[in-house]
Amino acid sequence: MSELESTNTSEINNKIRDLLDSRKNLITQLKSLNKKRLDMRDEIGTITTQLGEHQADLEPLYQEVGNLRKERQGLINEKKEIWTKINDANGGIKSNDSNNKDQDSRNDRRFNKKENFKNVSKRIQEIEWKLQTEQLTREEEKKLIESIKSLQKKYNEWKKTHSARQEVSGLFKKIKKLVLIWIQLKNLEKLQKQHLKKKK
């Protein structure tokens, strides 16, 4: 074998060795990449499972928030209805108050704003007793009967006003209660939203 052939063979062997080393390195890199790919697939699987679990946890929370919103809207509607009732009742009170003022100016001046059901009722009983037990002229009898009619009318109007005032008072209490419930719902909804953000 000539020197030239020997050199060529040596170079070829070196190149083959280099190629084999490169191939070995590439196989090692390929294995490493394949392992990373498998690890990533496992990680994606884990994340997907976790997302599914979180979604299952979040679903009832979303539903609860939706229910709270509906409940809050229901309270707002109920509050509006109560205010309408209050305004209606107040209208009746004002009407009766103005009627009472007109009557006060004419008869029974000793009755004023301080008079109550008992006073009016007592006065009616006194007049009825007088009619039954005393001897009266027709004129006196007529005046007393007119007084009874006037007092009876006033008594009925005041009874109606008193009932309306009690209704208004009850409605205001109900509104206060609704406002407290509404505030609690709002706070609960706020907490639910914070919880949902943490879960995401």
C-alpha positions in Angstrom: 0.0 0.0 0.0 1.4 3.4 -1.0 1.8 6.3 1.4 -1.0 8.2 -0.4 -3.4 5.3 -0.1 -2.6 5.0 3.6 -3.3 8.7 4.1 -6.6 8.5 2.3 -7.7 5.4 4.3 -6.7 7.2 7.6 -8.7 10.3 6.6 -11.7 8.2 5.6 -11.5 6.3 8.9 -11.3 9.6 10.8 -14.3 10.9 8.9 -16.3 7.7 9.6 -15.4 8.0 13.3 -16.5 11.7 13.3 -19.7 10.7 11.6 -20.4 7.9 14.1 -19.7 10.3 17.0 -22.1 12.9 15.4 -24.7 10.2 14.9 -24.3 9.0 18.5 -24.7 12.6 19.7 -27.7 13.1 17.6 -29.3 9.9 18.9 -28.6 11.1 22.5 -30.1 14.5 21.7 -33.1 12.8 20.0 -33.7 10.6 23.1 -33.4 13.7 25.3 -35.9 15.6 23.2 -38.2 12.5 23.1 -38.1 12.3 26.9 -38.9 16.0 27.2 -41.8 15.6 24.8 -43.2 12.7 26.9 -42.7 14.7 30.1 -44.5 17.7 28.5 -47.3 15.4 27.4 -47.6 14.1 31.0 -47.6 17.7 32.3 -50.3 18.7 29.8 -52.3 15.7 30.9 -51.9 16.7 34.6 -52.9 20.3 33.9 -55.9 19.2 31.8 -57.0 17.0 34.7 -56.5 19.8 37.2 -58.5 22.2 34.9 -61.3 19.7 34.8 -61.3 19.4 38.6 -61.2 23.2 39.0 -64.0 23.6 36.5 -66.1 21.1 38.5 -65.3 23.1 41.6 -66.2 26.4 39.9 -69.5 25.2 38.4 -71.4 25.3 41.7 -69.8 28.7 42.5 -70.9 30.2 39.2 -74.4 28.8 39.8 -74.4 30.3 43.4 -73.4 33.7 42.0 -76.2 33.5 39.5 -78.7 32.6 42.2 -77.5 35.5 44.4 -78.0 37.9 41.5 -81.5 36.6 41.0 -82.2 36.9 44.7 -80.8 40.4 44.8 -83.0 41.4 41.8 -86.0 39.9 43.7 -85.2 42.0 46.7 -85.0 45.2 44.6 -88.4 44.5 43.1 -89.9 43.8 46.5 -88.4 47.0 47.8 -90.0 48.9 44.9 -93.4 47.3 45.7 -93.1 48.3 49.3 -92.3 51.9 48.4 -95.4 52.0 46.2 -97.5 50.7 49.1 -95.9 53.3 51.4 -96.7 56.1 49.0 -100.3 54.9 48.6 -100.7 54.6 52.4 -99.2 58.1 52.9 -101.7 59.5 50.4 -104.5 58.1 52.5 -103.0 59.5 55.7 -102.7 63.0 54.2 -106.2 62.9 52.9 -107.6 61.9 56.3 -105.5 64.5 58.1 -106.9 67.3 55.9 -110.5 66.1 56.4 -109.9 66.1 60.2 -108.6 69.6 60.2 -111.7 70.9 58.4 -114.0 69.2 61.0 -111.9 70.4 64.0 -112.5 74.0 62.9 -116.3 73.6 63.3 -117.3 71.3 66.1 -115.8 69.9 69.3 -113.0 72.4 69.6 -111.8 70.8 72.8 -110.5 67.9 70.6 -107.2 68.6 69.0 -104.3 66.6 67.5 -103.7 65.0 70.8 -107.1 63.2 70.8 -107.0 59.5 70.2 -109.4 56.7 69.7 -110.2 56.3 73.4 -111.0 60.0 73.8 -113.4 60.0 70.8 -115.0 56.7 71.8 -115.4 58.0 75.3 -117.0 61.2 74.1 -119.5 59.2 71.9 -120.4 57.1 74.9 -121.0 60.1 77.1 -123.3 61.7 74.5 -125.2 58.4 74.0 -125.6 58.1 77.8 -126.9 61.7 78.0 -129.4 61.0 75.2 -130.7 57.9 77.1 -130.8 59.2 80.6 -131.5 63.0 80.4 -134.6 64.8 79.5 -133.7 67.0 76.5 -135.4 69.3 74.2 -135.7 68.3 70.5 -133.0 71.0 69.6 -130.6 69.6 72.2 -131.3 66.0 71.1 -130.7 67.0 67.5 -127.4 68.7 68.3 -126.2 65.7 70.3 -127.1 63.3 67.4 -125.2 65.5 65.0 -122.2 65.5 67.4 -122.3 61.7 67.5 -122.4 61.5 63.7 -119.5 63.9 63.4 -117.5 62.1 66.1 -118.3 58.7 64.6 -117.1 59.9 61.2 -113.9 61.3 62.7 -113.4 58.1 64.7 -113.7 56.0 61.5 -111.3 58.3 59.6 -108.7 58.3 62.4 -109.0 54.5 62.7 -108.3 54.3 59.0 -105.3 56.7 59.3 -104.0 54.8 62.3 -104.2 51.5 60.4 -102.4 53.2 57.4 -99.7 54.5 59.7 -99.1 51.1 61.3 -98.9 49.6 57.8 -96.3 52.2 56.8 -94.3 51.6 59.9 -94.4 47.8 59.2 -93.3 48.4 55.6 -90.4 50.6 56.7 -89.2 47.8 59.0 -89.5 45.4 56.1 -87.4 47.7 53.9 -84.7 47.9 56.6 -84.7 44.1 56.8 -84.5 43.9 53.0 -81.6 46.4 52.9 -79.6 44.3 55.4 -80.3 41.1 53.4 -79.3 42.9 50.2 -76.0 44.1 51.9 -75.3 40.5 53.0 -75.9 39.2 49.6 -73.6 41.8 48.0 -70.8 40.9 50.4 -71.4 37.2 49.8 -71.3 37.8 46.0 -68.0 39.8 46.4 -66.5 36.9 48.4 -67.6 34.4 45.7 -66.0 36.5 43.0 -62.7 36.7 44.9 -62.9 32.9 45.4 -63.5 32.4 41.7 -60.4 34.6 40.8 -58.2 32.5 43.2 -59.5 29.3 41.6 -58.7 30.4 38.0 
